[in-house]
Amino acid sequence: MKKKIDLQEIDPISIAGVADENLKILEESFPCQIVLRGSDITLEGKKSVIAQASETISEMMKTYSRKNQVTAGDVRSLVALISNGEHVESLSDEPVILHTRQGAVTPRSDGQKQFYEAVQKDDMVFAIGPAGTGKTFLAVAFAVAAYKNRRVKRIILSRPAVEAGERLGFLPGDLKEKIDPYLTPLYDALNELMPAVNLKSLLSKRTVEVIPLAYMRGRTLDNAFVILDEAQNCSAMQMKMFLTRLGPNSRAIITGDKTQMDIPDKNDSGLLQAEQILKKIDGIGFVYLDESDVVRHRLVKDIIKAYNL
């Protein structure tokens, strides 16, 4: 039997150990062939042995996420437990969305856990809540995880380019330079979740696209994870256009904050209309975050409460 394990964004050397010490411990403990190539580990051997070796590597990845290292002692302890048919005691009930070099990305509040559960269940999820609740960051993490796990072939991130106090015409530069500031939060999330070299390559190949909402018109997005951020600032017509771009084997997350609308006619918000029209459709989930889900500076939570009074 052969099995391939993707280490995602974890440094392969951290898992393999110095001079592949950790992998050698695994091969001695579980008689199978273990080959590390790039960010993939391939296991070959008997089915029962591969199952144990695979479980051990999975626990090694979790250990790395907690400690930013995996020692030979950690590997021997895991091998001893799993060889005896025991399950490694979980230090946290929080599910892992994505492993990165900085550690694991996990839901950090009850609302974020509901967001996670909705994304596992539904192909289209609306995440609605105030600033600082992690809507954009988690949405991008879900997309990167789906791409890394080969569930989709590309990632499309989009935002409406709506002015908030400044006119596009008065900003310096060409059209791209005028639009890019609106897309910065999406680039920020990508930069935090993916190595710069990988991201640059994916952007150049258009495997990852960060584009204004207007550029979505006329496209059909197959095998893609599509995100619409700041959806409260798109019109009802724009929202319908975006939602009907979804092709086979695609998923979508729409995020928005109903308290921060920058469009002239707030009654024309595509987010508000979609909330009313789509709630009863099977396969579309709605998650509501509030100040209790804020994960930014502690003052952000108090500021949101004050404005809601």
Protein Blocks (a to p, Z undefined) as FASTA:
>chain_A
ZZdddekjacfklmnoghhlmmmmmmmmmgcddddehjbccddddfklmmmmmmmmmmmm
mmmmmnopacfklmmmmmmmmmnopacddfbfbdcfbdcfkbccddfbfklmmmmmmmmm
pmbdcddddehklmmmmmmmmmmmmmmnopafbdcdddddddehiafklpgcdfklmmmm
mmmmmmmmmmmmpcfklmmmmmmnomaccddfklmgopacehiacddehkllpcfklmmm
mmmmpcghiacdddddfklccbfblmlpmklmmmmmmmmpghiacddddfklpcbdfklm
mmmmmmmZZ
